[in-house]
Amino acid sequence: MSQSSIQALLVNPNELPQLIKMPNTLRAQQKLVNGHIEVCYLNDDKDACVICNDYGKFDKRCEPNRCLGNDIIHGSFLICGNDIENGDFISLSPEQVEKYKAQFNEDSIKKTQLRLNAQKLAHAIFYRKR
């Protein structure tokens, strides 16, 4: 049975994750990520997932947020529990909340900025005029 509201982490660019209680509806998810949604799975946990804007992996109009694997997610995203058996989003467990607060901490913001700077430098070197 679907939960009518869930506890999830909202991760805004350059901010620490924030635990929120939200309606478990498509409209609420779209509002928080500013558009249509895409679901990405975290490498080590099939019981949690990332909900981001469906252009969040490559839309340069949104502010870069965090590295997720080999991608940089742009714009705000949610981390919520994943009920694989019923195909639904559920609340994060307290352990998952702590785990993902730690994963997307200040160091992850710095790591993302370093990666963006490296990409800009590589682009400038590759495309410089001779």
C-alpha positions, 0 to 999 in steps of 0.5 A, a space after each residue: 500500500 502506498 504511503 500518502 506522505 514520505 520522509 525524503 532528503 531534499 538536496 539543493 545545490 551548494 546546500 546540505 541535505 534537508 529532511 522533509 516530509 512531502 506528499 507522495 505524489 508526482 506533482 509534489 516530486 515535480 515541484 521540488 525538482 522543477 520539472 518532469 522527473 527521472 529516477 536514478 539508483 544509488 550504486 550501493 543501495 537498491 532500497 533508495 533512489 534519487 529523483 531528479 529533473 529529467 534533464 538533471 544530468 545534462 541541463 546546464 541551465 540548472 545549477 550544478 549540484 552533486 557528483 553521482 557516479 560519473 554524472 553531475 546532477 544539476 538542480 535540486 534532487 530528492 533521495 527517498 526509499 524505494 519499494 521495489 516489490 510494489 514499485 513505489 517510493 517510501 520514506 527513508 529509514 533513519 539509517 538511510 537518512 544518516 547515510 545520505 546526509 553523510 554522503 552528500 555533505 560539505 565534502 561532496 560539494 567541494 568534490 563537485 566544484 573541483 570536478 567542474 573546475 577540472 572539466 572547464 580547464 580541460 575544455 579550455 585546453 582542448 578548444 584553445 585557439 592556436 
